[in-house]
Amino acid sequence: MSMRLHHVPMTRSFRILWLLQEMGETPEVLTYAIQDGSLRAPDYLERSPAGRVPALEVDGTVIYESGAITEYLVETRPDHGLGRLPGDPERVPFLEAMHYAETQAHLIANLNLQWIFLRDPSHRSDTVVKIEARRLQATLAPMEARLAGQEWFLASGFSAADTMMGWNLLAAPRYVRFDQFPNLRAYVERMKARPAFKAAQALDGAPNFHREEFYAVGEA
């Protein structure tokens, strides 16, 4: 069955691009730019009411929100073993990862707003930037501890918890220095070595809104 993914490079929609590659599925990718207003067009808002990516057309319906899409895909395609279904002993940590990933991504989105998307940079608040970067750093510490004793976010091995959480670890280093997180750095290298990750990167496209490799007060 054909799939269409509404996508912006190097955003949360990469989670779905990567997950589908892990499942051996390559969707038709429709690429947007955040800055040009295309995500606010009426026809797109019918697919994703908040005007955000991803939205996935699959199985005759349109699903938005990366966590919802992920849960739907792993539940409707269980043979890939990427979900943890009801009754699985890792069901709770799997669901926690789905939602923790969004808690963390919200902080990244706030930092994106402050550093990149404010029309007038003078409106950026250094206080807000510092607080949000510290909060993001604090969310990374438990992940660093978890990965001290295992390769992936679930003890049993790779899962869609990694496609959800892994994207955050590509975005967070623009705002938090990763020198203090050796386990997360090693995790990112394992993640990037996966064939499906490489295939998803090839489909992703060039990031079209970041201007700096690292954003910090006094450095941008």
N, C-alpha and C positions, 0 to 999 in steps of 0.2 A: 504494500500500500504506500502511495506517495505521501510525503510529508513536506510541509512548508514551514520554515523557521524564520520569524521576523527578528532581525538581529542587528546589533550595533557592535562593531569590533571591540574586544577587550572590555566587555561589560558582563553582567550576570547571564546574558544569553549564551556566553561561552560554555557555561555549565551544561546546557542542554546539547550544544554542538558536540561537546566531549562525550557526554553520556551516550548519545546516539552512536558515536563512533565506537564506543566500547560495545555497543549492541550490534555493530555491523550495519548500521543504518546511516545513509547519507541523505539528508533532506535537501530540498531546494532552499537555498538561502537568499532571503530578501534583505538587503543591507540598507540601513538608515543612518542618518547623522543626527545627533541630538540637537545640534545648533541650528539646523535649517527649518525647524518647525514641522517636519514631516510626521513626527510622532504625535502631533496634535491635530492632524487631519481627521475629519469626521469618519472616514472609512477605517482609519487605523484605530480610532477610539472605540469603534464597534468591536474590535478584536481585543483591545486592552484598555479598559475604561480609564486607567490612570495615565495612559500615554507613555507606557514604559515597555522595554523589552525584558525578557522574551515573550513572544506569543507563538504558540505552535499549533498549526492546523494538522490534525491527526485523527484517524478513525472517524472522520465525518464531523468533527467538532473543532472548536478553537479553545485552547486552554492558555491562560496567562498565569503569571507568577512562577518563577523557576522552581520553588519548592513543590507547588501543586503539580507542575508538569513532571518533575522527577518522581514524585510518589505515584502518579498515574502510570508513567512508563514502566516503573519496576513492578507494579502490581499487575499490569496487563501483559507484561512480557517477563514472567518470573523465571523462565528457563535460563536466562542469562545470569541469574544468581546475584544480581546487583542490589537487590532490596533485602529487607528483613521483614517478612510478612508476619501478621498476627500469629502468636504462638512461638515464634522464634525467640530464643533467649536473648538475642541482641536487638529485639524490636525497640525497646525503650532507648538505648543509646543511639540507635539509628534515627529515631524520630527527634531526639534531642539535637543530633547533628544537623538535621534539616532546619530546625528553627534557630539554633545557635548561629548557623551560617548567616541567617538573615539579620540577627541582632548585630553581628559584626559588620555585615555589608551595609547596614544603615549608617554606621559610623563612617565607613568609607564614603558613602554617598554624601554625608554632611561635609566631609573634607573636600570632596570634589566640588561641591557647591561653593564653598568658601574660596578655594584656590582657583577654580577654573571657570565656573559658570556665572559668577556675579558679573553683570554688565560693566559695573564700575569697580575696579579692584580696590579703590579707596574705601569701599563699604565693607571690605573684609575685616573681621574682628580677630586680632591676634590672640585675644583671650579665648575666644571660642575655638580657634585653631589649636591652641595649646591643650585645652581641655579635651577636645575630641581626639587628638593624637594620643594623649595619655590614656584615655578610655580604650582606644583601639589597642594600644600596647598591653593594657591589662587583660583584654580578651585573648591575647596571644599566649600569655603565660601558662594557662591550663593546657593549651594545645601542646606547648613545648614539653610540659611534664608528661602528658599522655604518650607522646611519641618517643619518650626515653626508653620505653620497653617494647615497642611494637612498630612495625613498618607503616601501617595504615591506621585510619582513625578507628576502625573496629578491630578488635583483637583477632577475629577470624580471617581477616584479609581485606583486600580491596573491595569497595562497594560504592554505591551512589553517594554515600556520605563523603567520599573523597572528591567526587565531581562537584559536589556542592561546596565543601569547605576549601578545596584546592584552589578554586578561582580567587578566593579571598587572599590567599597567600601569594598570588601574582600581583594583586592590587595594593595590599597593605604596605609593601616596602617603599612605596612612593611617599609614605607619611611616617613610617616607623623604621628605624634602622634595625636590621636583622642580625647585627654582630652578636647580640646577646642571646640569639636563638639558634644554636647549632643544630638542634634536632629538626627544627622547622626548615632550615636551609637544606639539610640532608633529605628531608621529605620532598621538598620542591624538586631536587635533582632526580629522585626516584620517579616522581610524577612526570617530569619532562621526558624521561626515558621511555615511557610507555608508548607503544606504537599508535594507540588510539589517540593519545594526547597530541602526538606529532601530526597525525592526520587532521585533527580538529584545528590545530594551529594553522595548517595549510589552507583551511577553509575560512578561517576567522577574518582575515583581512587586516590591514594596517590600522592601528589605533588612530582615531581622527579628532581627539580632543586634548590629550595630554601634551603639555609643552615642555615639561621638565621630568628628569629621572627621579628627582627627590624634591619634595616641597617642605620647607621649614622656615619659621619666622627668621628673617634676617638673611635667608639664603635664596629667596626667590625674587 
